[in-house]
Amino acid sequence: MELGLAGRRALVTGAGKGIGRSTVQALHSAGAQVVAVSRTRADLDSLVREGTRSQTPFFVGQRPTCAPLGVEPLVALPSTLEYTQCPGVEPVCVDLGNWEATEQALGSVGPVDLLVNNAAVALLQPFLEVTKEACDASFDVNLRAVLQVSQIVARGMVARGAPGSIVNVSSQASQRALTHHSVYCTTKSAVDMLTKVMALELGPYKIRVNAVNPTVVMTPMGQANWSDPQKAKTMLDRIPLGRFAEVDNVVDTILFLLSDRSSMTTGSTVPVDGGFLVT
């Protein structure tokens, strides 16, 4: 299925690893220009070196082929912002937990047609042991950054009179209580409701907003939190399909929601969970 993403300009947060990194590669392979945002310069360095060789249209289920580009990324610090030319991928290194640095780094990012709010942290603690630091860091990145980056991008869309699509990466944890996930579950529940309010208010401007809600995905973060076999079995026993998600499962859904193939879909939370939420 041709998604028609060629020629569009996308911005992806949390682009250094896992779902975000694969989303950048898939969008680039589909012919989109991509602003890749990460707080880790080394991840951006390797991402832009990989790039994508294939210039053929991207189809759901097809993964890009990578080759070196040899381009150094930019670094956006609270006091500086420098752009380095990169064919197809524009790296921005900034900590989205810092409101002022994010505003400086992305405030002049230019026109964006597609936004993927993927950056997140999962700081797991028992409820009685949750710290202020973990709470603040989780809400700053998982929720506040989604709001701020979406404001920046959506204001540009409205000013240009351009339609657009925003996808927020949420979680099945937004709708089910999980042990030691009190803060994470709460931030993702908030992302789901923010998605709906954004869809309501931005719809008149032809800007669609949806969330994708994966189960455990085998990213570095997923592996870190679900590597214990007994803990993993407890979760897998609640998934009818009996397995965790692969990154590609989530990326395919994100690209569909970004594309005009989903032009009548907004305000939705789309599970990619193997049936977990029906149990």
Disulfide bonds with the S-S distance in Angstrom:
none
